Amino acid sequence: RNLTSYGDQPRTVQFLFPPHIERMPYDYCDPQYIGQRTATYDRAETRDGLPTVVFQFRGEGMDETPGYSALAGVPERYHAYTDGSGWLWIEPVSGIIVDYEEQGTSYFVEAASGERLADFHLWSDRYTAETSAVQMQLARAARLRILVLEDWFPGGLLGLGIIALLAVRPRRSARPRRSAPVSEKPS
């Protein structure tokens, strides 16, 4: 999670996705947007042999007025807002984003009435093939490291413990034990 009040405004949502991501909504921030967004689980998908979960996100009415305050009339007469949406492909064990796609619109509204005046920036963005390939390599390595440390290593230690217990337990001899002769007393 982010530190509260870190940056120019209070934020308590996470910046990255956690390992062992669940199929539930996540509130998060990233450097591409001014405000928080909610990522909602959409589906599971395999990309180049790597399992991923796909989350859809949407951010609407994000106030970006401070970023345009150098323009005439901003913020006195006009405010700037952005609406955006997209998809995140996340490797579920590591929580690493392996692909990203988004599109959106930035627009001016009249400060007094809130009436939408004009769209000034229509945009879309996506990881390049090279970026996605690097992210997938990072996710594969992190996934393997997590699986080794959380599943295989403890399982291996358990197996070694069982073998050690079996090795030190007393063995039964294959030949029968001889009992001491019983002496008979004359009666």
C-alpha positions in Angstrom: 0.0 0.0 0.0 1.0 3.6 -0.6 1.9 5.7 2.4 -0.9 8.0 3.4 -0.4 11.7 2.3 2.6 10.7 0.1 2.8 13.0 -2.8 0.4 15.9 -3.5 -2.7 14.3 -2.1 -3.7 11.6 0.4 -3.6 8.1 -1.0 -4.2 4.9 0.8 -4.6 2.5 -2.1 -1.9 0.2 -3.5 0.5 1.1 -6.3 1.3 -2.5 -7.4 -0.7 -5.7 -7.3 0.1 -8.2 -4.5 1.4 -11.7 -5.0 -1.3 -14.4 -5.2 -3.8 -11.9 -6.6 -7.4 -12.8 -6.1 -10.4 -12.5 -8.4 -11.7 -9.4 -6.6 -11.7 -5.7 -7.2 -8.5 -3.8 -6.4 -8.3 0.0 -5.8 -4.9 1.3 -7.0 -3.0 4.3 -8.4 -0.4 4.5 -11.1 1.7 7.3 -12.6 -0.5 7.4 -15.8 -3.5 8.8 -14.0 -4.2 11.6 -11.6 -6.5 9.6 -9.3 -7.3 6.2 -8.1 -8.9 3.5 -10.2 -10.6 0.3 -9.5 -9.5 -2.9 -11.4 -12.2 -5.5 -11.6 -11.6 -9.2 -12.5 -12.7 -10.0 -16.0 -11.3 -13.4 -17.0 -8.4 -15.8 -17.0 -6.2 -16.1 -20.0 -2.9 -17.8 -21.0 -0.3 -15.7 -22.9 2.8 -17.5 -24.4 2.2 -20.4 -21.9 2.0 -18.0 -18.9 -1.3 -18.0 -17.0 -2.7 -14.5 -16.4 -5.7 -12.9 -15.0 -7.3 -10.0 -16.9 -8.6 -7.0 -15.0 -10.6 -4.2 -16.5 -10.2 -0.7 -15.1 -12.1 2.6 -15.4 -11.4 6.1 -14.2 -14.0 8.7 -14.8 -14.1 12.4 -14.0 -10.5 12.6 -12.9 -9.7 16.3 -12.2 -6.5 17.2 -14.0 -7.0 21.0 -13.7 -3.8 21.7 -11.8 -1.8 20.1 -14.7 -3.3 22.7 -17.1 -3.1 25.8 -14.9 -0.5 27.4 -17.2 -3.2 27.7 -19.9 -5.2 30.9 -20.1 -8.5 30.7 -18.2 -7.5 27.5 -16.2 -8.6 27.2 -13.4 -10.7 30.4 -13.3 -13.0 29.7 -16.3 -12.2 26.1 -17.3 -11.3 22.9 -15.6 -9.8 19.8 -17.2 -11.0 16.3 -16.7 -10.1 12.8 -18.0 -12.0 9.6 -18.5 -10.1 6.5 -19.2 -10.4 2.7 -19.3 -8.4 -0.4 -20.2 -7.2 -3.8 -19.3 -4.3 -5.3 -17.2 -2.9 -8.8 -17.8 -1.4 -9.9 -14.5 0.6 -13.1 -13.7 -1.4 -14.2 -10.6 1.4 -15.8 -8.4 3.8 -12.8 -8.7 1.3 -10.0 -9.2 3.4 -8.6 -12.1 1.6 -6.8 -14.9 2.7 -8.4 -18.1 0.5 -6.4 -20.5 -1.4 -3.1 -20.4 -3.9 -1.5 -22.7 -5.8 1.7 -22.2 -7.7 4.5 -24.0 -9.4 7.7 -22.9 -10.4 11.3 -23.4 -9.4 14.5 -21.8 -11.8 17.4 -21.9 -12.5 20.9 -20.7 -15.6 21.9 -18.7 -16.9 25.3 -17.7 -15.8 25.9 -14.1 -19.1 27.6 -13.1 -21.6 25.2 -14.6 -19.6 22.0 -15.1 -20.8 21.8 -18.7 -18.5 19.8 -20.9 -17.1 22.2 -23.6 -14.6 20.3 -25.7 -12.6 17.2 -25.9 -8.9 18.1 -26.4 -7.0 14.8 -26.2 -8.2 11.4 -27.3 -5.5 8.8 -26.5 -4.7 5.2 -26.4 -1.6 3.3 -25.1 -0.3 -0.3 -24.9 2.9 -2.0 -23.8 5.1 -2.6 -26.8 5.8 -6.2 -27.7 9.3 -5.8 -26.2 8.0 -4.4 -22.9 5.5 -7.2 -22.6 8.2 -9.8 -23.4 10.5 -8.3 -20.6 7.6 -8.2 -18.2 6.7 -11.8 -18.9 10.3 -12.8 -18.2 10.2 -11.0 -14.9 6.9 -12.6 -14.0 8.2 -16.1 -14.9 11.3 -15.7 -12.8 9.3 -14.3 -9.8 6.6 -17.0 -10.2 9.3 -19.7 -10.1 11.0 -18.1 -7.1 7.7 -17.9 -5.2 6.7 -21.4 -6.0 10.1 -22.8 -5.0 10.1 -20.9 -1.7 6.5 -21.4 -0.8 5.7 -24.9 -2.1 8.7 -26.9 -3.4 11.2 -26.0 -0.7 8.9 -26.7 2.3 7.7 -29.9 0.6 11.3 -31.0 0.0 12.2 -30.4 3.6 9.2 -32.4 4.7 10.3 -35.3 2.5 13.8 -35.1 3.9 12.4 -35.2 7.4 10.4 -38.3 6.7 13.4 -40.0 5.1 15.5 -39.1 8.1 12.9 -40.5 10.5 12.7 -43.7 8.6 16.5 -44.0 8.5 16.9 -43.7 12.3 14.0 -45.8 13.5 15.0 -49.1 15.1 15.2 -51.9 12.6 13.8 -55.3 13.3 16.1 -58.2 12.7 15.1 -60.8 10.2 16.2 -63.7 12.5 14.2 -64.6 15.6 15.7 -63.7 18.9 17.0 -66.6 21.1 15.6 -66.8 24.5 17.7 -67.8 27.4 17.4 -71.4 28.4 15.1 -72.1 31.2 16.6 -74.2 33.9 14.4 -76.9 35.3 14.5 -77.5 39.1 14.2 -81.0 40.2 11.1 -81.6 42.1 
